Amino acid sequence: MKVALLILLSDEERQTLTSWSRGRCTPARLVLRAKIILAAAAGVLNKDIAEEAETILEKVRRARATLDKTHSV
C-alpha cells in the first residue's frame, strides 16, 4: 500500500490556508484546495479528505501531489 508523505506547513502558511478555507469571497476552487491541504497536513487519509470535502479522490491526490514536491518530509 502506498502511503502519502507527511506535509509540513509553517505557521504563516497554515494561517493563510485557514483564512482561505473560511473565506466567503474566496473562489470555491481555492477554498477546496485549502481544506484539502490543511487536512493532509493534519495526517488525514486521502479517501477521508475526499469524503469530508465532498469531492473526488483524484482532486485530493492532485492537490497533495503538487504540495508534496515542496512541503514533504
ChimeraX attribute file (.defattr): number of C-alpha atoms within 10 A of each C-alpha:
attribute: neighborCount
match mode: 1-to-1
recipient: residues
	/A:1	3
	/A:2	4
	/A:3	7
	/A:4	16
	/A:5	17
	/A:6	15
	/A:7	20
	/A:8	19
	/A:9	16
	/A:10	9
	/A:11	9
	/A:12	9
	/A:13	12
	/A:14	16
	/A:15	13
	/A:16	12
	/A:17	21
	/A:18	16
	/A:19	14
	/A:20	20
	/A:21	22
	/A:22	13
	/A:23	13
	/A:24	10
	/A:25	8
	/A:26	12
	/A:27	11
	/A:28	13
	/A:29	9
	/A:30	14
	/A:31	19
	/A:32	19
	/A:33	20
	/A:34	21
	/A:35	20
	/A:36	26
	/A:37	23
	/A:38	21
	/A:39	19
	/A:40	23
	/A:41	18
	/A:42	13
	/A:43	15
	/A:44	15
	/A:45	14
	/A:46	21
	/A:47	15
	/A:48	14
	/A:49	22
	/A:50	18
	/A:51	12
	/A:52	12
	/A:53	16
	/A:54	10
	/A:55	14
	/A:56	13
	/A:57	15
	/A:58	12
	/A:59	15
	/A:60	23
	/A:61	17
	/A:62	12
	/A:63	16
	/A:64	22
	/A:65	14
	/A:66	10
	/A:67	16
	/A:68	16
	/A:69	11
	/A:70	10
	/A:71	15
	/A:72	15
	/A:73	9
